Amino acid sequence: MNSRWQLWIAAGLLAGCKTTAAPSSTAPTDAQAQAETADDGQSELAATDARRHEAALAEDQQFLADHGDDPEQAAQVLQATVRIGKSQAALGRHDEAKASYRDVIARFEAAGFNSSEAEADAPAEATFLLAEYALEDVLNLQLTGDGELLEESTRLLMDALVDASGKYDAVFPYRRIDWALAAMVRKGRAFEEVAIKVRAHPAPSELEEQDAIEAYHRIVDDFATRLDHKAVELYSETVLRGKELSIDNEWTRSAQEHLAGLLPPGDADQS
């Protein structure tokens, strides 16, 4: 195998059909009419949702303008700011949403709250929602091409994984169990997805000898397996904590489902 590839692997891994013409007509077919009706319905639903989010956003922004500096309303301000971010995200205004989530964290710290108080729920949620954007980067990135292009796409994917992992870790200090469980599951998803991407990418075309190709796949599979093991640890921890605290929610169930896909039959039930 080319020595450059050995170093790179060790470091980075890792017709249309003709039909009989129909008589000319401007009348839509039943299928066309149904499709247009469905499109109209979806558009109206989207418009209704947008109006609802705009109204909620305006209400919470007004509350913030009226009470944002009132220490007596600090807890309510935190929750309102989270809702503002979620409304902005629902409206596709993601930069504004991120700024709102960061504002929640800053307001929590400025108010002097600590993780033992119920108010920590707001920054925990905001931190989790910020981490979701980092996970989206992991999901959207792909390994591409050969040579330097593959090296660069690998670097970007690994950097995105490290970034997402760190952002989910930032949820844990708030000690809010529901958001901690959510963060563990989504962090596990990041590792699992990178393992899938690494395994799916073909061997570089620069590797021509069968021995070199097989060696490449062994190294890649070893790296992907370590990513899978990390995901399994996170999913298993989620399930364990859920059982210890008698929590059965979407995150504990999601962890169990992911484990079923990664572990041999029967092992997931013992996690």
C-alpha positions in Angstrom: 0.0 0.0 0.0 1.2 3.5 -0.8 2.9 4.9 2.3 1.0 8.2 2.0 -2.3 6.2 2.2 -1.0 4.3 5.2 -0.3 7.5 7.0 -3.6 9.0 6.0 -5.6 6.0 7.1 -3.8 5.9 10.4 -4.2 9.6 11.0 -7.7 10.3 9.6 -9.4 7.0 10.0 -9.7 6.9 9.3 -36.7 7.3 -20.9 -39.7 8.5 -21.0 -42.6 6.3 -22.3 -44.7 7.3 -25.4 -48.4 7.2 -24.9 -51.3 7.7 -27.3 -52.1 11.4 -27.4 -55.3 12.3 -25.6 -57.7 14.7 -27.0 -56.7 18.3 -26.3 -58.3 19.5 -23.1 -57.7 22.2 -20.5 -59.7 20.3 -17.9 -57.4 18.7 -15.1 -57.5 15.0 -14.6 -58.8 13.6 -11.3 -55.2 12.9 -10.2 -54.1 16.4 -11.1 -57.1 17.9 -9.2 -56.3 15.8 -6.1 -52.6 16.7 -6.2 -53.5 20.4 -6.5 -55.9 20.2 -3.7 -53.3 18.5 -1.5 -50.7 21.1 -2.4 -53.2 23.9 -1.6 -53.9 22.2 1.8 -50.3 21.9 2.7 -49.6 25.5 1.7 -52.5 26.7 3.9 -51.3 24.5 6.8 -47.8 25.9 6.4 -49.2 29.5 6.3 -51.3 28.8 9.4 -48.3 27.4 11.3 -46.2 30.4 10.3 -48.9 32.8 11.6 -49.0 30.9 14.8 -45.3 31.0 15.3 -45.2 34.7 14.4 -47.9 35.4 17.0 -46.1 33.4 19.7 -42.8 35.1 18.8 -44.3 38.6 19.1 -45.9 37.7 22.4 -42.7 36.4 23.9 -40.6 39.3 22.5 -43.1 41.7 24.1 -42.8 39.9 27.4 -39.0 40.2 27.1 -39.2 43.9 26.3 -41.4 44.5 29.4 -39.7 42.2 31.9 -36.3 41.3 30.6 -34.5 43.3 33.2 -36.8 42.4 36.1 -35.0 40.1 38.5 -38.3 38.9 39.9 -39.2 37.6 36.5 -35.8 36.0 35.7 -37.1 32.5 35.5 -40.0 33.4 33.3 -37.7 35.4 31.1 -35.5 32.4 30.6 -38.4 30.3 29.4 -39.7 33.0 27.2 -36.3 33.4 25.6 -36.2 29.6 24.9 -39.6 29.9 23.3 -38.4 32.8 21.2 -35.5 30.7 19.8 -37.8 27.8 19.0 -40.3 30.1 17.2 -37.5 31.6 15.2 -36.2 28.2 14.3 -39.7 27.1 13.2 -39.8 30.1 10.9 -36.4 29.2 9.4 -34.6 32.1 11.1 -31.8 29.9 12.5 -29.1 32.5 13.1 -31.6 34.4 15.2 -32.6 31.2 17.0 -29.0 30.4 17.9 -28.5 33.9 19.2 -31.6 33.5 21.4 -30.4 30.1 22.8 -27.0 31.7 23.6 -29.0 34.6 25.3 -30.7 32.0 27.5 -27.3 30.7 28.7 -26.0 34.2 29.3 -29.1 35.3 31.2 -29.0 32.2 33.4 -25.4 32.9 34.4 -26.0 36.6 34.9 -29.0 35.9 37.2 -26.7 33.8 39.4 -28.8 30.6 39.1 -27.1 27.2 39.6 -27.6 23.7 38.3 -29.4 22.6 41.4 -32.3 24.9 40.7 -35.3 24.3 38.4 -34.3 27.3 36.4 -31.4 25.2 35.0 -33.9 23.5 32.7 -34.0 26.5 30.3 -30.2 26.7 29.6 -30.0 22.9 29.4 -32.7 22.9 26.7 -31.0 25.9 24.9 -27.6 24.1 25.0 -29.2 21.0 23.6 -30.9 22.9 20.8 -27.5 24.5 19.9 -25.9 21.1 19.8 -28.7 19.9 17.4 -27.3 22.3 14.8 -23.9 20.7 15.2 -25.4 17.3 14.7 -27.1 18.5 11.6 -23.6 19.4 10.2 -22.5 15.8 10.9 -25.5 14.4 9.1 -25.1 16.7 6.1 -21.4 16.1 5.5 -20.2 13.3 3.2 -16.9 11.7 2.4 -16.2 12.5 -1.2 -13.7 11.7 -3.9 -10.1 10.5 -3.7 -6.8 11.9 -2.7 -6.7 15.4 -1.2 -10.5 15.8 -1.7 -11.1 12.7 0.4 -8.6 13.8 3.0 -10.3 17.2 3.3 -13.8 15.8 3.5 -12.6 13.3 6.2 -11.1 16.2 8.2 -14.3 18.2 8.0 -16.4 15.2 9.0 -14.2 14.4 12.0 -14.1 18.0 13.1 -17.9 18.2 12.9 -18.1 15.0 15.1 -15.8 16.5 17.7 -17.8 19.7 17.6 -21.1 18.0 18.1 -19.8 15.8 20.8 -18.4 18.7 22.7 -21.7 20.7 22.4 -23.8 17.8 23.7 -21.3 17.4 26.6 -22.1 21.0 27.5 -25.6 19.9 28.4 -24.5 17.7 31.3 -23.3 20.3 33.8 -26.9 21.6 34.1 -27.8 18.3 35.7 -31.3 18.1 34.1 -31.9 14.4 33.6 -34.3 14.7 30.6 -31.9 16.9 28.7 -28.9 14.7 29.7 -30.7 11.6 28.4 -31.5 13.5 25.2 -27.9 14.6 24.8 -26.5 11.1 25.3 -28.8 9.7 22.6 -28.0 12.4 20.1 -24.3 12.2 20.8 -24.5 8.5 20.2 -26.3 9.2 16.9 -23.4 11.4 15.8 -20.9 8.6 16.3 -23.2 6.0 14.7 -23.7 8.2 11.6 -20.0 8.8 11.1 -19.4 5.1 11.3 -22.0 4.5 8.6 -20.4 7.2 6.4 -16.9 5.8 6.8 -17.9 2.2 6.0 -19.9 3.3 3.0 -17.1 5.2 1.2 -15.3 3.1 -1.3 -11.5 2.5 -1.2 -9.6 5.3 -2.9 -8.9 4.5 -6.5 -5.2 5.1 -5.9 -5.2 1.7 -4.2 -5.1 -0.8 -7.0 -3.7 -3.9 -5.5 -6.2 -6.2 -3.8 -4.1 -6.6 -0.7 -3.9 -2.8 -0.3 -7.7 -2.5 -0.8 -8.4 -5.2 1.8 -6.0 -3.6 4.2 -7.7 -0.3 3.8 -11.1 -1.8 4.5 -9.8 -3.6 7.6 -8.4 -0.4 9.0 -11.6 1.5 8.1 -13.8 -1.1 9.6 -11.7 -1.1 12.8 -12.2 2.6 13.1 -15.9 2.5 12.4 -16.3 -0.3 15.0 -14.7 1.9 17.6 -17.2 4.6 16.7 -20.0 2.1 17.0 -18.8 1.0 20.4 -18.9 4.7 21.6 -22.4 5.0 20.3 -23.4 1.7 22.1 -21.9 3.1 25.4 -24.0 6.2 25.1 -27.2 4.4 24.2 -26.6 1.8 27.0 -26.0 4.6 29.6 -29.2 6.3 28.5 -31.2 3.1 29.0 -29.5 2.3 32.3 -30.1 5.8 33.8 -33.7 5.6 32.6 -34.3 2.3 34.4 -32.6 3.6 37.6 -34.8 6.7 37.7 -37.9 5.0 36.3 -37.9 7.2 33.2 -39.6 5.9 30.1 -39.6 8.6 27.5 -38.8 9.2 23.8 -35.0 9.3 24.5 -34.8 6.0 26.5 -37.0 4.3 23.8 -34.8 5.8 21.0 -31.7 4.5 22.8 -33.2 1.0 23.0 -34.1 1.1 19.3 -30.6 2.2 18.3 -29.1 -0.6 20.5 -31.3 -3.1 18.7 -29.7 -2.0 15.4 -26.1 -2.2 16.7 -26.0 -5.2 19.0 -26.6 -8.9 18.3 -30.2 -10.1 18.9 -30.9 -10.3 22.6 -28.0 -8.2 23.7 -30.0 -4.9 23.5 -32.6 -6.2 25.9 -29.9 -6.8 28.5 -28.5 -3.3 28.3 
